[in-house]
Amino acid sequence: MDTVLRTPADGTRLRILAWLKEPGAAERGATVDAVATRFALPHAVARTHLRLLAAAGLLRTGHVAGRPHYRRDEARIAEVARMFEKGW
């Protein structure tokens, strides 16, 4: 979690999480390629952001046609939000 909380100054990880809450992205999830395109990131950078968010439990990973798709884990996101609200 510590690595994820050291969010880049530009807030990319928060923007990824917000985008994955939008209709469409929320249902189908997003691939590394989709994130790279959406946020104009190099593929390796998009992959790193997604892996860090998944490692923190904020994203779930599933496979469609052999490709990983990332979706928000709403229960874990709510848990983290509660920790911050309590002054964690």
Wavefront OBJ file of the C-alpha trace (Angstrom):
o trace
v 0.000 0.000 0.000
v 2.882 2.354 0.781
v 4.062 2.290 -2.847
v 0.587 3.100 -4.150
v 0.146 5.974 -1.745
v 3.303 7.585 -3.054
v 1.201 8.695 -5.994
v 2.900 10.606 -8.786
v 2.403 14.348 -8.575
v 0.198 14.272 -11.664
v -2.343 11.927 -9.986
v -2.320 9.303 -12.740
v -3.371 6.447 -10.464
v -6.314 8.414 -9.113
v -7.368 9.294 -12.675
v -7.160 5.634 -13.675
v -9.362 4.662 -10.721
v -11.853 7.417 -11.595
v -11.978 6.338 -15.250
v -12.565 2.718 -14.291
v -15.670 3.857 -12.407
v -17.241 5.347 -15.551
v -19.903 3.376 -17.437
v -18.317 1.108 -20.004
v -14.921 0.882 -18.371
v -16.563 -0.302 -15.157
v -18.310 -3.196 -16.897
v -15.589 -4.387 -19.238
v -12.508 -3.348 -17.293
v -9.432 -2.016 -19.025
v -6.342 -3.508 -20.569
v -2.870 -2.045 -20.298
v -3.232 -0.881 -23.903
v -6.501 0.934 -23.151
v -4.975 2.733 -20.161
v -1.849 3.656 -22.134
v -3.983 5.106 -24.930
v -6.492 6.875 -22.674
v -3.807 8.611 -20.589
v -1.115 8.976 -23.278
v 1.328 6.840 -21.311
v 4.047 4.508 -22.502
v 2.863 0.905 -22.269
v 5.390 0.064 -19.528
v 4.254 3.014 -17.393
v 0.572 2.078 -17.747
v 1.405 -1.523 -16.815
v 3.304 -0.355 -13.719
v 0.401 1.828 -12.532
v -2.076 -1.025 -12.993
v 0.149 -3.566 -11.277
v 0.678 -1.282 -8.278
v -3.049 -0.633 -7.955
v -3.748 -4.370 -8.236
v -1.027 -5.211 -5.692
v -2.690 -2.825 -3.241
v -5.980 -4.613 -3.836
v -7.650 -1.593 -5.420
v -8.046 -3.392 -8.747
v -9.055 -6.954 -9.553
v -7.560 -8.722 -12.530
v -9.440 -11.045 -14.818
v -8.624 -12.409 -18.239
v -10.638 -11.996 -21.413
v -9.324 -13.765 -24.494
v -6.069 -14.369 -22.645
v -5.474 -10.671 -21.906
v -5.586 -9.216 -18.403
v -8.414 -6.774 -17.742
v -8.424 -4.599 -14.643
v -11.549 -3.586 -12.725
v -12.033 -1.624 -9.528
v -12.430 -3.558 -6.296
v -15.127 -1.394 -4.751
v -15.027 -3.157 -1.373
v -11.289 -2.591 -0.986
v -11.545 1.030 -2.184
v -14.276 1.661 0.415
v -12.107 0.049 3.108
v -9.151 2.296 2.245
v -11.412 5.371 2.192
v -12.679 4.482 5.682
v -9.103 4.187 6.943
v -8.350 7.700 5.701
v -11.580 9.082 7.172
v -10.547 7.679 10.568
v -7.226 9.496 10.349
v -5.025 6.625 9.315
l 1 2 3 4 5 6 7 8 9 10 11 12 13 14 15 16 17 18 19 20 21 22 23 24 25 26 27 28 29 30 31 32 33 34 35 36 37 38 39 40 41 42 43 44 45 46 47 48 49 50 51 52 53 54 55 56 57 58 59 60 61 62 63 64 65 66 67 68 69 70 71 72 73 74 75 76 77 78 79 80 81 82 83 84 85 86 87 88
